[in-house]
Amino acid sequence: MRGQKTTYPAKSASLPAKARPRTVACRNAGIVGMGLMGSSIAACLLAAGHTVVAIEEDPARRRKAPRRVLALLQGSRRERLLEEEPNDVLRRLSISNDYGLLCECQIVIESVVEDLEVKSQVIKKIEQVVPADTLLGSNTSAIPPTLLQQSALHPERILGIHWGEPAHITKFMEIICGKKTMPNHAEHALALARQWGKQPSLLRKDVRGFITNRVMYAMLREAFHLVGSGVASIADVDRSLRNDLGYWITFAGPFRFMDLTGIPAYCAVMRDLLPDLDCSQEVPELMQRIVQSGGRGVANAKGFYHYTPAQARRWETRFLQFTYDIRALAEKYPEENGTAFGGTTERIVSRRQGRKRIPLLPHGG
Ligand SMILES: NC(=O)c1ccc[n+]([C@@H]2O[C@H](COP(=O)([O-])OP(=O)(O)OC[C@H]3O[C@@H](n4cnc5c(N)ncnc54)[C@H](O)[C@@H]3O)[C@@H](O)[C@H]2O)c1
């Protein structure tokens, strides 16, 4: 994974086709943090054929993680996304608090709490034990990888890898280059992402929040504004968005949707509506109140809605099932090749390429 000297932002979205790796030799993958996302990332990497070393500092989480990963793998098997027996797959997972076990990993993904200081410390511990060419991915919702590169030994191999929960089912992935990320590392991450069954997007510059979170938080701010200013209730906002945006966005994305439904109307609406939208810089008061009162959502049955513990568990199960269903539905309507305005070509992966097994080569292969 060495070689090129230039760093992103590079001019083109990817290396020339000939230089682009089709499959990447990578046997051992590491994960640090076996929380909600770390567990589903582990399930994804195991299902893709990796041997996975997971580091978890909290003994209680360490104890619970194997059962949780097994349950995710069993779900994938039930949905025919996994060919192997889940118990056999789980044998490729080891969990420890000893960072030294990461020493043979060709890629390590940190998925610890969203805190710059904690993530930087974790990256420091990883860098002390892995070779200089091991790819380091940070699963962060919004922290620019450039900030994580500042105190790193080998910043050129650090990039953001933004997963979507549940990570073993969703096709979503954003690969984010920091200022010092080398393009060849980004290309390797993209190739790996495709081997994991993802349809990755590449961000050549790191902006806080990346693509989806920037758009989603703009939407969340406006949703809070509508509730806070008495226009509509929480349930009414949820219902409208679910039945409008929620119905088309898996099919089209915003630009394709405007193409489908007539562009000039959007232009006219923007003129009048944009000045009226909320652009507050503060965390909404309702959000602060919920968090201060200990609300975490279905995880502790306390959120914007009231839940009994049984209802909260049911929502978790329904969400998992829905994710499998929407994935199957989206696969009936794959992206199609096309050139977008401005000349950017869509990055398409054929369905057959979706879940290729990783060639199992020794480290450095
Ligand atoms: N939950 C999501 O839907 C989602 C989606 C995309 C990205 N992310 C990002 O993924 C990351 C993990 O999120 P999560 O939802 O799995 O969180 P989580 O709270 O479930 O897990 C956090 C993990 O961090 C570990 N941790 C906490 N403090 C630590 C420390 N000081 N040193 C080492 N490890 C420590 C915990 O032991 C745990 O394994 C975050 O950066 C989050 O923003 C989450």
Ligand as a Chemical Component Dictionary entry (heavy atoms), coordinates in Angstrom:
data_LIG
# 
_chem_comp.id                   LIG 
_chem_comp.type                 NON-POLYMER 
_chem_comp.pdbx_formal_charge   0 
_chem_comp.three_letter_code    LIG 
# 
loop_
_chem_comp_atom.comp_id 
_chem_comp_atom.atom_id 
_chem_comp_atom.alt_atom_id 
_chem_comp_atom.type_symbol 
_chem_comp_atom.charge 
_chem_comp_atom.model_Cartn_x 
_chem_comp_atom.model_Cartn_y 
_chem_comp_atom.model_Cartn_z 
_chem_comp_atom.pdbx_ordinal 
LIG N1  N1  N 0  -24.582 4.378  16.022 1  
LIG C1  C1  C 0  -24.651 4.733  14.750 2  
LIG O1  O1  O 0  -25.697 4.627  14.091 3  
LIG C2  C2  C 0  -23.425 5.268  14.059 4  
LIG C3  C3  C 0  -23.456 5.442  12.658 5  
LIG C4  C4  C 0  -22.296 5.869  11.997 6  
LIG C5  C5  C 0  -21.136 6.139  12.725 7  
LIG N2  N2  N 1  -21.150 5.995  14.104 8  
LIG C6  C6  C 0  -19.906 6.295  14.831 9  
LIG O2  O2  O 0  -19.343 5.073  15.274 10 
LIG C7  C7  C 0  -18.601 5.299  16.466 11 
LIG C8  C8  C 0  -19.076 4.306  17.525 12 
LIG O3  O3  O 0  -20.457 4.495  17.765 13 
LIG P1  P1  P 0  -21.378 3.420  18.488 14 
LIG O4  O4  O 0  -22.777 3.798  18.163 15 
LIG O5  O5  O -1 -20.904 2.043  18.190 16 
LIG O6  O6  O 0  -21.081 3.775  20.021 17 
LIG P2  P2  P 0  -21.219 2.839  21.323 18 
LIG O7  O7  O 0  -21.445 3.764  22.457 19 
LIG O8  O8  O 0  -22.168 1.724  21.101 20 
LIG O9  O9  O 0  -19.740 2.207  21.457 21 
LIG C9  C9  C 0  -18.632 3.000  21.825 22 
LIG C10 C10 C 0  -17.387 2.145  21.979 23 
LIG O10 O10 O 0  -16.315 2.996  22.407 24 
LIG C11 C11 C 0  -15.607 2.352  23.452 25 
LIG N3  N3  N 0  -14.959 3.367  24.276 26 
LIG C12 C12 C 0  -15.551 4.348  25.006 27 
LIG N4  N4  N 0  -14.621 5.101  25.601 28 
LIG C13 C13 C 0  -13.422 4.582  25.244 29 
LIG C14 C14 C 0  -12.064 4.922  25.527 30 
LIG N5  N5  N 0  -11.770 5.969  26.321 31 
LIG N6  N6  N 0  -11.062 4.173  24.974 32 
LIG C15 C15 C 0  -11.357 3.108  24.160 33 
LIG N7  N7  N 0  -12.621 2.739  23.854 34 
LIG C16 C16 C 0  -13.625 3.476  24.378 35 
LIG C17 C17 C 0  -16.677 1.573  24.201 36 
LIG O11 O11 O 0  -16.106 0.559  25.025 37 
LIG C18 C18 C 0  -17.493 1.028  23.023 38 
LIG O12 O12 O 0  -16.883 -0.132 22.504 39 
LIG C19 C19 C 0  -18.836 6.763  16.851 40 
LIG O13 O13 O 0  -17.779 7.551  16.414 41 
LIG C20 C20 C 0  -20.117 7.104  16.104 42 
LIG O14 O14 O 0  -20.230 8.477  15.852 43 
LIG C21 C21 C 0  -22.249 5.543  14.762 44 
# 
loop_
_chem_comp_bond.comp_id 
_chem_comp_bond.atom_id_1 
_chem_comp_bond.atom_id_2 
_chem_comp_bond.value_order 
_chem_comp_bond.pdbx_ordinal 
LIG N1  C1  SING 1  
LIG C1  O1  DOUB 2  
LIG C1  C2  SING 3  
LIG C2  C3  SING 4  
LIG C2  C21 DOUB 5  
LIG C3  C4  DOUB 6  
LIG C4  C5  SING 7  
LIG C5  N2  DOUB 8  
LIG N2  C6  SING 9  
LIG N2  C21 SING 10 
LIG C6  O2  SING 11 
LIG C6  C20 SING 12 
LIG O2  C7  SING 13 
LIG C7  C8  SING 14 
LIG C7  C19 SING 15 
LIG C8  O3  SING 16 
LIG O3  P1  SING 17 
LIG P1  O4  DOUB 18 
LIG P1  O5  SING 19 
LIG P1  O6  SING 20 
LIG O6  P2  SING 21 
LIG P2  O7  DOUB 22 
LIG P2  O8  SING 23 
LIG P2  O9  SING 24 
LIG O9  C9  SING 25 
LIG C9  C10 SING 26 
LIG C10 O10 SING 27 
LIG C10 C18 SING 28 
LIG O10 C11 SING 29 
LIG C11 N3  SING 30 
LIG C11 C17 SING 31 
LIG N3  C12 SING 32 
LIG N3  C16 SING 33 
LIG C12 N4  DOUB 34 
LIG N4  C13 SING 35 
LIG C13 C14 SING 36 
LIG C13 C16 DOUB 37 
LIG C14 N5  SING 38 
LIG C14 N6  DOUB 39 
LIG N6  C15 SING 40 
LIG C15 N7  DOUB 41 
LIG N7  C16 SING 42 
LIG C17 O11 SING 43 
LIG C17 C18 SING 44 
LIG C18 O12 SING 45 
LIG C19 O13 SING 46 
LIG C19 C20 SING 47 
LIG C20 O14 SING 48 
# 
